[in-house]
Amino acid sequence: MANWGRPQLQGWRVLLVAPISACANALTRHLMALPGSVVHRIDSAASLPKALLDASWDVVVFEHHAGLRDAEALLRSVVESSDERPVVVIADEIGGANVAAILRAGAADFAVRSDPSSVVTALERCLGGARRSHRTVIEALERDVHTARQRFRVAFEDAPVGMSVATPGGRFIQVNNSLCEITGYTREELLSLNIATITHPEELDERTRLLAELLGGERDRYIRDGRLLRANGDAVWVSHHVRLLRDADGNAVQIITHLVDITERRTLERELRHMADHDPLTALLNRRGLEAELERHVTHVNRYGARGALLVLDLDHFKAVNDTLGHEAGDRLIVTVANLLRTRLRSSDVVARLGGDEFAILLPDANAEMARHVAEEIVADVQRSAAVDHRQTRRSVTASVGVTMFTQEQINAESVLVDADLAMYDAKEAGRDRVAMHTGGRDDQPRMRARLEWIARIRHALDQGQFTLHAQPILELHSGLTNQCELLLRMVDESGDTIPPGAFLYIAERYDLIHELDEWVATRAIELVEHEQAAGRHGSVEINVSAKSLANAGLLEVVRTELIRSQIDPSRLIFEVTETAAISHMALARDFAERLKALGCRFALDDFGAGFGGFFYLKHIPFDYLKIDREFVTDCRHNRTDQLVIEALVSIAHGLNKQTIAEGVEDRETELFLRRNGVDLAQGYHISRPLPISEGVPLWSASARY
């Protein structure tokens, strides 16, 4: 209820000119409750002359709901009709111009509807014989205007961003110090220039278009990034915030511009875009960057006809280099091969590192003969030059190269990569250190038979239970406990030898056997957790999921059914997908993660940081863990870039209340560094190698390592 205060005067005779409103009703009730007061309300100014003749009134109160900008004539008629009785105006807003209009119209006083006490105060002032002095109010308003201008001037001059006031034609009227610093011009120089003069030539057309829209009334402001020319001729990137001011008649008066120097931000964005598409170790394109190039070339082939070749190169026995000489030596060897490929190929060719020891080369103009020739030269160069020295030990490697020619039957980048990759495996199976061609014709029949044999072996292994899981413990860094592990798939052949996943997973994915494998792994993982839970041991397992299984409703159904059967805690299951797979199949990855989390399971993004574009997708995919790619972990104690990336990933994950896992931890010093920098968990050969899962042996070790 409005608080109207307690007036000191009583016996008022008030004529209230007001439409029906809560404010008018409250004021009427209050005045009528005072001893001797008479209040009469009329709904419009048109009824005022008759109301004044009917009785003698002490004061007229005029409540105006419309904007006061157009009310001066109406107020004047009310004052003239009031026969020198004081008129008090109640309005929604009282600004400087409105006050002057009220007083010029002859009102004795004014009040603000939002401040009920001001109404009573104004009435008391009038009935006590006092009136607002026109001159006093105007002088007070002028002081207010002067103070406001002073505040604006100080804010304008001291603003940390560039600010300018210009004519509608763009000539500077006022500029501040920050704008002078951004542009390199003095204040006097800028005031002699036009905005167009310092606009980069490539930005002029866009600025002209936006200015025309401002002046034409299509918009009253715009925000955009663009370039200015500094006094020395250099370009500077700025963010423009531009607004057009108009006078009371709607005429364009001034253009107010805020400018923020974003050169550093643009540089960082450019670096991040480069990092998203490039391998940090070799500076070559990464898989994401190559796939974009391949898609462009496939589109060109489909439009203009088949041409070009794709080579996939894999180093032979590279794992032995890593195992015997360490990952630092392996990295040096990768860089050697990358540099060799750069110098061997033409500027029009595209070279990429797909990951690990695998490279790809796009020869956009090559025919089959030329492609084979280039591939054979690369094999010879690697054999001759790809070696690494470490502590008086020299290791060399060879290369297996698969070649596929572009055809109009290849509908996307993935199918081209598959063909080249299969040809590369043909080269390995034929003895390594050689080239194999994929042509899609009869020459591929022996290779297809080999593929069919692998398909049969995978199916047989599934039927006969010849797949097994190894577990690699994951260390909780703050406690020193290992109550989490990653499950890794292996195949066992007829002789009992273990076959690593690199030998069969690609075939499984290529020929749609991966769904069965992923379902088998998920089922076995739940059985393992069930067994451990029954023994009173509680921990979590990580399960790798192929990109092709993201759309497999059968996998989710298997998980749901097994969770119901086993009654294990679903949060003990952590399904992980590589960042590359998540980026390439974002909608599927998001849906898969959401459905898993609905079942109570957790989700991890594996190899995170390998493609920096993944930062964008963090807000789209609900995850619980970020697994930091080993590229940033291996040399993090000595490489400042690696340290900054790790700090950023930890900060982002913790800010989202998620956890981080560092992969590829190979020594205690790296483990200690990661713990000091807030990483939550660590995985790698220093913690433990992958171990076969045996009956009766605990899956996790809950004892502290320190």
C-alpha positions in Angstrom: 0.0 0.0 0.0 1.3 3.5 -0.9 2.8 5.5 2.0 1.4 9.0 1.6 2.8 10.4 4.8 0.9 12.4 7.4 0.2 16.0 6.2 0.3 18.8 8.7 -2.6 20.7 7.1 -6.2 19.6 7.3 -9.5 20.7 5.7 -8.2 20.6 2.2 -10.5 21.1 -0.8 -8.8 19.1 -3.6 -10.0 18.8 -7.2 -8.2 15.7 -8.6 -8.0 15.4 -12.3 -7.0 11.7 -12.9 -8.2 8.7 -14.8 -9.0 5.6 -12.7 -5.7 4.3 -11.2 -4.4 2.7 -8.0 -2.4 5.8 -7.3 -5.4 8.1 -7.7 -7.6 5.8 -5.6 -5.1 5.7 -2.8 -4.6 9.5 -2.8 -8.4 10.1 -2.8 -9.0 7.7 0.1 -6.2 9.3 2.1 -7.3 12.9 1.6 -10.9 12.1 2.3 -10.0 10.5 5.6 -8.5 13.8 6.9 -10.9 15.9 9.0 -12.6 18.6 7.0 -11.1 17.5 3.7 -13.2 17.5 0.5 -11.9 15.6 -2.5 -13.6 15.5 -5.9 -12.2 13.5 -8.7 -12.9 13.9 -12.4 -11.6 11.7 -15.2 -10.4 14.2 -17.7 -9.3 17.8 -18.2 -12.3 18.4 -20.4 -14.6 18.3 -17.3 -12.4 20.8 -15.4 -14.3 24.1 -16.2 -17.6 22.8 -15.0 -16.0 21.3 -11.8 -14.4 24.6 -11.0 -17.8 26.4 -11.2 -19.5 23.9 -9.0 -17.4 24.6 -5.9 -14.4 26.5 -4.5 -11.2 24.4 -4.5 -7.9 25.0 -2.8 -5.7 23.1 -5.2 -6.0 21.2 -8.5 -4.0 17.9 -8.7 -3.4 16.8 -12.3 -2.3 13.2 -12.8 -0.8 12.7 -16.2 -0.2 9.2 -17.5 1.0 10.1 -21.0 4.5 11.2 -21.8 5.1 14.7 -20.5 7.0 15.6 -23.7 3.6 16.5 -25.4 1.8 17.6 -22.3 2.7 21.3 -22.1 -0.3 22.6 -24.0 -2.6 20.3 -22.0 -1.1 21.6 -18.7 -1.4 25.2 -19.8 -5.2 24.7 -20.5 -5.6 23.1 -17.0 -3.7 26.0 -15.4 -5.7 28.6 -17.3 -9.0 26.9 -16.3 -7.9 26.7 -12.7 -8.4 30.5 -12.2 -5.1 31.0 -10.4 -5.6 28.1 -8.1 -2.3 26.1 -7.7 -1.9 23.1 -9.9 0.3 20.1 -8.8 1.3 17.7 -11.5 1.9 14.0 -10.8 3.8 12.2 -13.5 5.6 8.9 -14.1 9.0 10.5 -14.7 10.4 14.0 -13.8 13.5 14.8 -15.9 15.2 18.1 -16.6 13.3 19.0 -19.8 10.0 17.8 -18.3 10.3 20.0 -15.2 11.0 23.0 -17.3 7.9 22.3 -19.4 5.7 21.8 -16.3 6.9 25.1 -14.8 6.6 27.0 -18.1 3.0 25.8 -18.4 2.3 27.5 -15.0 2.1 24.5 -12.6 2.9 25.4 -9.0 4.7 22.2 -8.2 5.2 18.6 -9.3 5.5 15.1 -7.8 6.6 11.7 -8.9 4.1 8.8 -8.9 6.8 6.4 -7.8 7.5 8.5 -4.7 4.1 8.9 -2.8 5.6 11.2 -0.1 6.5 13.8 -2.8 2.8 14.2 -3.6 1.9 15.1 0.0 5.0 17.4 0.2 4.0 19.3 -2.9 0.4 19.8 -1.7 1.6 21.1 1.7 4.0 23.4 -0.1 1.2 24.9 -2.3 -1.4 25.2 0.5 1.2 26.8 2.7 1.7 29.5 0.2 5.0 28.4 -1.3 5.6 27.7 -5.0 8.5 26.2 -6.9 10.6 29.1 -8.3 11.0 28.7 -12.0 14.4 30.3 -12.0 15.6 28.3 -8.9 14.6 25.0 -10.5 16.2 25.9 -13.9 19.4 26.9 -12.1 19.4 23.7 -10.2 18.8 21.8 -13.5 21.6 23.7 -15.2 23.9 22.7 -12.3 22.8 19.1 -12.7 23.4 19.2 -16.5 26.9 20.8 -15.8 27.7 18.0 -13.3 26.5 15.3 -15.8 28.6 16.8 -18.5 31.6 16.9 -16.2 31.1 13.2 -15.3 30.7 12.3 -19.0 33.9 14.2 -19.8 35.8 12.4 -17.1 34.4 9.0 -18.1 35.1 9.7 -21.7 38.6 10.8 -21.3 39.6 8.2 -18.7 37.8 5.3 -20.4 40.2 2.3 -21.0 38.6 1.8 -24.5 38.8 4.1 -27.4 35.9 6.5 -27.7 34.9 9.0 -30.3 32.0 11.4 -31.1 31.6 12.1 -34.8 29.2 13.8 -37.2 26.8 11.7 -39.2 29.3 12.1 -42.1 32.1 10.6 -40.0 34.2 13.6 -39.1 35.6 13.4 -35.6 34.3 15.9 -33.1 35.7 14.4 -29.9 38.2 11.6 -29.2 39.8 10.3 -26.0 43.3 9.3 -25.1 42.7 5.6 -25.5 41.7 6.1 -29.1 44.9 8.0 -29.7 46.9 5.2 -28.3 45.1 2.6 -30.4 45.5 4.5 -33.7 48.9 6.2 -33.0 47.5 9.6 -34.0 47.5 12.7 -31.8 44.2 14.2 -30.7 44.7 17.1 -33.1 45.4 14.8 -36.0 42.3 12.7 -35.3 40.1 15.8 -35.1 41.2 16.8 -38.6 40.3 13.3 -40.0 37.2 11.3 -41.0 36.5 7.8 -39.6 36.8 6.5 -43.2 40.3 7.9 -43.4 41.6 5.5 -40.8 39.4 2.5 -41.8 41.3 -0.3 -43.5 40.5 -0.3 -47.3 39.2 -3.9 -47.2 36.7 -2.8 -44.5 35.3 0.3 -46.2 32.5 -1.3 -48.2 31.1 -3.0 -45.1 31.4 0.2 -43.0 29.6 2.2 -45.7 26.8 -0.3 -45.8 26.3 -0.3 -42.0 26.5 3.5 -41.9 23.8 3.7 -44.6 21.6 1.4 -42.5 22.1 3.6 -39.4 21.2 6.8 -41.2 18.3 5.1 -43.0 16.8 4.0 -39.8 17.2 0.3 -40.4 19.1 0.0 -37.1 20.3 2.3 -34.3 23.6 0.6 -33.5 25.9 -2.2 -34.7 28.8 -4.2 -33.3 31.5 -5.8 -35.5 35.1 -6.6 -35.6 37.3 -4.9 -38.2 40.6 -3.2 -39.0 41.8 0.3 -38.7 45.0 1.8 -40.1 47.4 3.2 -37.5 49.4 6.4 -38.2 52.4 4.3 -39.2 50.3 2.3 -41.7 50.0 -0.9 -39.7 46.6 -2.6 -39.4 45.1 -2.9 -35.9 42.1 -5.2 -35.2 39.3 -3.5 -33.2 35.8 -4.3 -32.0 33.5 -1.5 -33.0 30.4 -0.6 -30.9 28.7 2.1 -32.9 25.5 4.0 -32.0 23.6 6.8 -33.8 22.1 9.6 -31.7 19.0 11.5 -33.1 17.4 14.7 -31.9 13.8 15.2 -30.8 12.7 15.4 -34.4 14.5 12.2 -35.4 17.3 13.8 -37.3 20.8 12.1 -37.1 23.0 14.2 -34.8 26.1 12.3 -33.7 27.8 8.9 -34.0 29.2 7.5 -30.7 31.8 4.8 -31.1 33.6 2.5 -28.6 36.7 0.8 -29.9 38.4 -2.1 -28.2 41.9 -3.2 -29.4 41.4 -7.0 -30.1 44.7 -7.6 -32.0 46.0 -9.9 -29.2 42.7 -11.8 -29.1 42.7 -12.2 -32.9 46.3 -13.5 -32.8 45.3 -16.0 -30.1 42.3 -17.1 -32.1 44.5 -17.6 -35.2 46.9 -19.6 -33.2 44.1 -21.7 -31.7 42.7 -22.3 -35.2 46.1 -23.4 -36.3 46.4 -25.7 -33.3 43.0 -27.2 -34.0 44.2 -28.3 -37.5 47.9 -29.0 -36.9 50.0 -31.5 -35.0 51.9 -29.8 -32.2 55.0 -32.0 -32.5 55.6 -31.7 -36.2 53.5 -28.6 -37.2 52.0 -30.7 -40.0 48.3 -30.9 -40.5 46.6 -33.3 -38.1 43.8 -35.8 -39.0 41.2 -33.1 -38.7 43.0 -30.8 -41.0 43.7 -33.6 -43.5 40.0 -34.7 -43.6 39.0 -31.1 -44.5 41.5 -31.1 -47.3 40.3 -34.5 -48.5 36.7 -33.5 -48.4 37.5 -30.5 -50.6 39.4 -32.7 -53.1 36.6 -35.4 -53.1 34.1 -32.6 -54.0 36.5 -31.4 -56.8 36.8 -35.0 -58.1 33.0 -35.5 -58.1 32.6 -32.3 -60.1 35.5 -32.4 -62.5 36.5 -36.0 -62.7 38.9 -38.5 -61.0 42.5 -37.3 -60.4 45.0 -37.4 -57.5 46.2 -39.9 -55.0 46.4 -40.4 -51.2 49.3 -42.1 -49.5 49.2 -43.4 -46.0 52.7 -44.1 -44.4 53.3 -46.0 -41.2 56.8 -46.5 -39.7 57.8 -50.1 -39.3 58.9 -51.2 -35.8 58.5 -47.7 -34.4 57.2 -49.2 -31.1 60.6 -50.8 -30.6 62.2 -47.3 -30.7 59.8 -46.0 -28.0 60.3 -49.1 -25.8 64.1 -49.2 -26.0 65.1 -45.5 -26.3 62.1 -43.8 -24.8 59.4 -41.5 -26.1 61.7 -38.5 -26.4 63.8 -40.4 -28.9 60.6 -41.5 -30.6 59.4 -37.9 -30.9 62.7 -36.9 -32.5 62.4 -39.6 -35.1 58.8 -38.5 -35.9 60.1 -35.0 -36.4 62.9 -36.3 -38.7 60.4 -38.1 -40.9 58.1 -35.1 -41.0 60.9 -32.9 -42.2 61.9 -35.5 -44.7 58.4 -35.5 -46.2 58.3 -31.7 -46.3 61.5 -31.4 -48.3 60.6 -34.3 -50.6 57.1 -33.1 -51.7 55.9 -30.1 -53.7 54.2 -27.0 -52.2 50.9 -28.1 -53.8 51.0 -31.5 -52.0 49.5 -31.9 -48.5 51.3 -33.7 -45.7 49.7 -34.6 -42.4 50.4 -36.6 -39.3 47.5 -38.8 -38.5 48.8 -39.7 -35.1 51.4 -41.9 -33.5 53.8 -43.0 -36.3 51.3 -42.6 -39.2 51.4 -39.9 -41.9 49.3 -39.2 -44.9 50.2 -37.4 -48.2 47.7 -36.0 -50.6 49.0 -35.7 -54.2 46.2 -33.7 -55.8 47.5 -33.9 -59.4 49.2 -37.3 -59.5 48.3 -40.2 -61.8 48.9 -43.8 -60.6 52.4 -44.0 -62.1 53.5 -40.8 -60.5 51.9 -41.7 -57.1 53.8 -45.0 -57.0 57.0 -43.3 -57.9 56.6 -40.7 -55.1 55.7 -43.5 -52.6 58.8 -45.6 -53.6 61.1 -42.5 -53.2 59.6 -41.9 -49.8 60.2 -45.5 -48.7 63.8 -45.2 -49.9 64.3 -41.9 -48.2 63.0 -43.2 -44.9 65.2 -46.3 -45.1 68.2 -44.1 -45.8 67.7 -41.2 -43.5 65.1 -42.0 -40.7 67.3 -42.8 -37.7 67.7 -41.5 -34.2 70.8 -41.5 -31.9 70.3 -41.9 -28.2 73.1 -42.5 -25.7 75.4 -44.0 -28.2 72.6 -46.2 -29.6 71.4 -45.7 -33.1 68.0 -46.9 -34.3 66.6 -46.7 -37.8 63.2 -47.5 -39.1 61.6 -48.3 -42.5 58.2 -47.3 -43.8 55.2 -49.1 -45.3 53.2 -47.0 -47.7 49.7 -47.6 -49.0 48.5 -45.7 -52.1 44.9 -45.3 -53.3 43.8 -43.3 -56.4 40.8 -41.0 -56.2 37.7 -42.2 -58.0 34.2 -40.9 -58.3 32.9 -43.9 -56.3 34.6 -42.6 -53.2 31.9 -40.5 -51.6 33.8 -39.0 -48.7 37.2 -38.5 -47.0 36.7 -41.5 -44.7 36.3 -43.9 -47.6 39.5 -42.6 -49.2 41.5 -42.9 -46.0 40.1 -46.5 -45.5 41.3 -47.6 -48.9 44.8 -46.1 -48.4 45.0 -47.5 -44.9 44.1 -51.0 -46.1 46.8 -50.7 -48.8 49.3 -49.7 -46.1 48.4 -52.9 -44.1 48.9 -54.8 -47.4 52.5 -53.4 -47.5 53.1 -54.5 -43.9 51.7 -58.0 -44.5 53.9 -58.3 -47.6 57.1 -57.8 -45.6 57.1 -54.0 -44.7 59.5 -51.4 -46.2 57.5 -51.3 -49.4 54.6 -49.8 -51.3 51.2 -51.3 -51.9 48.6 -49.9 -54.3 44.8 -50.1 -53.9 43.1 -49.9 -57.3 39.7 -51.5 -56.6 40.3 -54.0 -59.5 41.4 -57.6 -59.8 44.8 -56.8 -58.3 43.0 -56.3 -55.0 41.5 -59.8 -54.9 44.3 -61.4 -52.9 44.2 -58.5 -50.5 40.4 -58.9 -50.2 40.9 -62.6 -49.5 43.3 -61.5 -46.7 40.6 -59.1 -45.4 38.0 -61.9 -45.4 40.4 -64.1 -43.5 40.8 -61.5 -40.8 37.0 -61.1 -40.7 36.7 -64.9 -40.2 39.4 -64.8 -37.5 37.5 -62.0 -35.6 34.2 -63.9 -35.9 35.9 -67.1 -34.7 37.5 -65.3 -31.8 34.1 -63.9 -30.7 32.5 -67.3 -31.0 35.3 -69.2 -29.2 36.0 -66.7 -26.5 39.5 -65.8 -27.8 39.2 -62.1 -26.9 40.6 -61.0 -23.5 41.0 -57.8 -21.5 44.1 -56.3 -20.0 43.8 -53.7 -17.3 46.0 -50.6 -16.9 45.8 -49.1 -13.4 45.1 -45.4 -13.1 46.6 -43.5 -10.1 44.7 -41.0 -8.0 47.4 -38.4 -7.6 46.2 -36.7 -4.4 45.8 -40.0 -2.4 48.2 -42.3 -4.1 45.5 -44.9 -4.6 44.8 -47.0 -7.7 41.0 -47.7 -7.6 40.4 -47.1 -11.3 41.7 -48.8 -14.5 41.3 -48.8 -18.2 40.3 -52.0 -19.9 42.2 -52.8 -23.1 41.1 -55.4 -25.7 43.4 -58.1 -26.9 43.0 -61.2 -29.2 44.5 -64.6 -28.5 45.4 -66.7 -31.5 45.3 -70.5 -31.8 48.9 -70.8 -30.4 48.1 -68.7 -27.4 50.0 -65.6 -28.6 48.5 -62.2 -27.9 47.5 -60.1 -30.9 47.5 -56.3 -30.3 44.4 -54.3 -31.3 46.2 -52.5 -34.1 46.2 -55.7 -36.1 42.4 -56.3 -36.1 40.5 -53.2 -34.9 40.7 -51.4 -38.2 39.3 -54.5 -40.0 36.5 -54.7 -37.4 35.6 -51.1 -37.9 35.8 -51.3 -41.7 33.6 -54.3 -41.9 31.1 -53.5 -39.1 32.3 -56.1 -36.6 33.2 -53.3 -34.1 29.6 -53.3 -32.7 29.9 -56.9 -31.5 33.4 -56.2 -30.0 32.2 -53.1 -28.1 29.2 -55.0 -26.8 31.4 -57.9 -25.7 33.8 -55.5 -23.9 30.9 -53.7 -22.1 29.4 -57.0 -21.0 32.7 -58.3 -19.8 33.4 -55.0 -18.0 30.1 -55.2 -16.1 30.9 -58.8 -15.1 34.3 -57.8 -13.8 32.9 -55.0 -11.7 30.1 -57.3 -10.4 32.8 -59.8 -9.4 34.9 -57.2 -7.6 31.8 -55.7 -5.9 30.8 -59.1 -4.6 34.3 -59.4 -3.1 33.9 -56.1 -1.3 36.3 -54.2 -3.7 35.0 -51.0 -5.2 36.6 -49.2 -8.1 35.8 -47.9 -11.6 36.7 -49.2 -15.1 37.1 -47.3 -18.3 35.8 -48.8 -21.5 36.9 -47.5 -25.0 34.1 -47.0 -27.5 34.6 -46.9 -31.2 33.3 -43.9 -33.1 31.1 -46.3 -35.1 29.4 -47.5 -31.9 28.1 -44.0 -31.0 25.1 -44.7 -33.2 24.7 -48.3 -32.0 21.5 -48.6 -30.0 22.3 -52.2 -29.3 25.3 -51.2 -27.2 23.2 -49.0 -25.0 20.6 -51.8 -24.7 23.3 -54.3 -23.7 24.6 -51.9 -21.0 21.0 -51.2 -19.7 20.2 -55.0 -19.6 23.4 -55.9 -17.8 23.1 -53.2 -15.3 19.6 -54.4 -14.4 20.9 -58.0 -14.1 24.0 -57.3 -12.1 22.7 -54.5 -9.9 26.2 -52.9 -9.9 26.7 -49.2 -9.2 26.5 -47.8 -12.8 28.8 -44.9 -11.9 31.6 -47.5 -11.8 31.5 -47.7 -15.6 33.3 -44.9 -17.5 32.8 -45.0 -21.3 35.5 -43.1 -23.2 35.5 -41.7 -26.7 38.5 -40.0 -28.3 38.2 -36.2 -28.8 38.7 -36.7 -32.6 35.7 -39.1 -32.7 33.6 -36.8 -30.6 34.4 -33.8 -32.8 33.7 -35.7 -36.0 30.4 -37.1 -34.7 29.4 -34.4 -32.2 25.6 -34.9 -32.3 26.1 -38.7 -31.9 28.6 -38.2 -29.2 26.4 -35.8 -27.3 23.3 -38.2 -27.6 25.4 -41.2 -26.6 26.9 -39.4 -23.5 23.5 -38.2 -22.5 21.9 -41.6 -22.7 24.8 -43.2 -20.8 24.5 -40.6 -18.1 20.7 -41.3 -17.9 21.7 -44.9 -17.0 24.0 -43.6 -14.3 27.3 -44.2 -16.1 30.1 -41.7 -16.6 31.7 -40.4 -19.8 35.3 -39.4 -20.7 36.8 -37.6 -23.6 40.0 -39.4 -24.5 43.2 -38.0 -26.1 41.9 -34.5 -25.3 44.0 -31.6 -26.6 45.2 -33.5 -29.7 42.9 -31.2 -31.7 42.4 -27.9 -30.0 39.0 -27.4 -31.7 37.7 -29.7 -29.0 37.4 -26.7 -26.6 34.4 -25.5 -28.5 32.6 -28.8 -28.0 33.0 -29.0 -24.2 29.8 -27.2 -23.7 27.9 -29.5 -26.0 29.0 -32.9 -24.7 28.3 -33.9 -21.1 31.5 -35.4 -19.8 33.0 -36.4 -16.4 36.7 -36.8 -17.3 39.1 -35.1 -19.7 42.0 -37.4 -20.6 44.9 -35.2 -21.5 46.6 -36.4 -24.6 50.2 -37.8 -24.1 51.5 -35.2 -26.6 51.2 -32.6 -23.8 52.3 -34.9 -21.0 55.5 -36.6 -22.2 57.7 -33.4 -22.1 55.6 -31.2 -19.8 58.4 -30.7 -17.3 60.5 -28.9 -19.9 58.0 -27.5 -22.5 56.2 -24.3 -21.5 53.5 -24.8 -24.2 52.7 -28.2 -22.7 52.5 -26.7 -19.3 50.1 -24.0 -20.4 47.9 -26.5 -22.1 47.8 -28.7 -19.1 47.0 -25.7 -16.8 44.2 -24.6 -19.2 42.7 -28.1 -19.3 42.8 -28.5 -15.5 41.3 -25.1 -15.0 38.5 -25.7 -17.5 37.7 -29.2 -16.1 37.7 -28.1 -12.5 35.7 -25.0 -13.3 33.1 -27.4 -14.7 33.4 -29.7 -11.6 35.0 -32.4 -13.7 38.3 -34.4 -13.4 41.4 -34.8 -15.5 43.5 -37.8 -16.3 47.0 -37.5 -17.8 48.0 -40.2 -20.2 51.5 -41.3 -21.1 53.1 -40.7 -17.6 56.5 -42.3 -18.0 58.5 -41.2 -15.0 58.2 -40.0 -11.4 59.2 -36.5 -12.1 56.3 -36.1 -14.5 53.9 -37.6 -12.0 55.1 -35.1 -9.3 54.7 -32.2 -11.8 51.2 -33.2 -12.7 50.2 -33.5 -9.0 51.6 -30.1 -8.2 49.6 -28.6 -11.1 46.2 -30.0 -10.1 45.8 -33.0 -12.4 43.5 -35.5 -10.7 44.7 -38.9 -12.1 47.6 -40.3 -14.0 48.1 -43.3 -16.4 51.1 -44.6 -18.1 54.0 -47.1 -17.9 55.4 -45.4 -14.9 52.2 -46.2 -13.0 51.8 -49.6 -14.5 51.9 -51.4 -17.8 48.6 -53.0 -19.0 48.2 -56.3 -17.1 46.3 -59.5 -18.0 43.2 -59.9 -15.9 43.4 -63.2 -14.0 40.9 -65.1 -11.9 41.4 -64.3 -8.2 43.6 -61.3 -8.7 42.0 -58.0 -7.6 41.2 -55.7 -10.5 42.3 -52.7 -8.4 44.9 -52.1 -5.8 43.5 -49.9 -3.1 46.8 -49.6 -1.2 48.6 -46.3 -1.1 51.8 -46.0 -3.1 53.3 -43.4 -0.8 
